[in-house]
Amino acid sequence: MSERLSASKLRENVYRILDDVIETGQPVEVLRRGQVISVAPVLAGGRRRLAGMVVHPEALVGDPQDLVHVDWSGEWVWSGQWDQSSERGQPGERGQPGE
């Protein structure tokens, strides 16, 4: 998803923003007079980076909604210690993260 800025914010940091677009390849959208303008890198030959993407509807077989309800909890491995950077609660009674 691209970042959306006002024209004033673009003007304040135009060189930093342009450098970020070049570095990351991520487009930036600028809102000007109710219109959205995209600032995106162009590949050699004048093509945009994602212009050559092809839709592959066969890549997902089945109902995409089934992926929303997949239970991965059986795949988790509990090391017995919490990551100190985590803001989660304490482990549950079975020694598994959160209950």
C-alpha positions as CSV (number, residue, x, y, z in Angstrom):
1,M,0.0,0.0,0.0
2,S,1.4,3.4,-0.9
3,E,1.7,6.3,1.4
4,R,-0.6,9.3,0.8
5,L,0.6,12.8,1.4
6,S,-0.7,16.3,1.0
7,A,1.1,18.5,-1.6
8,S,2.4,20.6,1.3
9,K,4.0,17.6,3.0
10,L,5.6,16.6,-0.3
11,R,6.9,20.2,-0.8
12,E,8.4,20.1,2.8
13,N,10.4,16.9,2.2
14,V,10.5,16.5,-1.6
15,Y,14.1,15.2,-1.9
16,R,13.8,12.8,1.1
17,I,10.5,11.4,-0.3
18,L,11.8,11.0,-3.8
19,D,14.9,9.3,-2.4
20,D,12.6,6.9,-0.4
21,V,10.6,6.1,-3.5
22,I,13.8,5.3,-5.4
23,E,15.3,3.3,-2.5
24,T,12.2,1.2,-1.6
25,G,10.4,1.1,-4.9
26,Q,7.2,1.9,-3.0
27,P,5.0,4.6,-4.7
28,V,3.8,7.7,-2.9
29,E,0.4,9.2,-3.6
30,V,0.0,13.0,-3.4
31,L,-3.4,14.5,-2.9
32,R,-3.7,17.8,-4.8
33,R,-7.0,19.6,-5.5
34,G,-9.0,16.5,-4.8
35,Q,-7.0,14.4,-7.3
36,V,-4.5,11.7,-6.3
37,I,-1.2,11.7,-8.1
38,S,1.2,8.7,-7.9
39,V,4.9,9.2,-7.7
40,A,6.4,5.8,-8.6
41,P,9.7,4.5,-10.0
42,V,9.8,3.5,-13.6
43,L,11.9,0.6,-14.9
44,A,14.2,0.8,-17.9
45,G,12.1,0.9,-21.0
46,G,9.5,3.2,-19.4
47,R,7.5,0.4,-17.6
48,R,6.3,0.7,-14.1
49,R,7.6,-1.9,-11.6
50,L,4.3,-3.8,-11.2
51,A,3.0,-3.2,-14.8
52,G,4.2,-6.7,-15.9
53,M,2.3,-8.6,-13.2
54,V,0.0,-11.3,-14.5
55,V,-3.1,-12.4,-12.6
56,H,-2.9,-16.1,-11.6
57,P,-6.4,-17.1,-10.3
58,E,-5.4,-20.8,-10.3
59,A,-2.8,-20.0,-7.6
60,L,-5.3,-20.5,-4.8
61,V,-7.4,-23.6,-5.0
62,G,-10.5,-23.5,-2.7
63,D,-12.3,-20.8,-0.8
64,P,-10.1,-17.9,0.3
65,Q,-12.3,-17.5,3.4
66,D,-11.0,-20.9,4.6
67,L,-7.6,-19.4,5.1
68,V,-9.1,-16.9,7.6
69,H,-10.1,-19.7,9.9
70,V,-7.0,-21.9,9.8
71,D,-5.9,-22.9,13.3
72,W,-2.1,-22.8,13.5
73,S,-1.8,-23.2,17.2
74,G,-0.7,-26.8,16.9
75,E,2.3,-25.6,15.0
76,W,3.5,-23.1,17.7
77,V,6.5,-24.2,19.8
78,W,6.7,-22.7,23.3
79,S,10.2,-22.2,24.5
80,G,9.2,-21.5,28.1
81,Q,10.4,-17.9,27.9
82,W,8.8,-14.8,26.7
83,D,10.4,-12.5,24.3
84,Q,11.2,-9.4,26.4
85,S,10.1,-7.1,23.6
86,S,6.7,-8.7,23.5
87,E,3.8,-6.9,25.1
88,R,1.7,-10.1,25.4
89,G,0.3,-11.5,28.6
90,Q,1.6,-14.4,30.6
91,P,1.5,-18.0,29.4
92,G,-1.7,-20.1,30.0
93,E,-2.0,-23.1,32.2
94,R,-0.8,-25.5,29.6
95,G,2.5,-23.5,29.1
96,Q,1.3,-22.1,25.8
97,P,1.3,-18.4,25.0
98,G,-1.8,-16.5,26.1
99,E,-5.1,-18.1,26.9
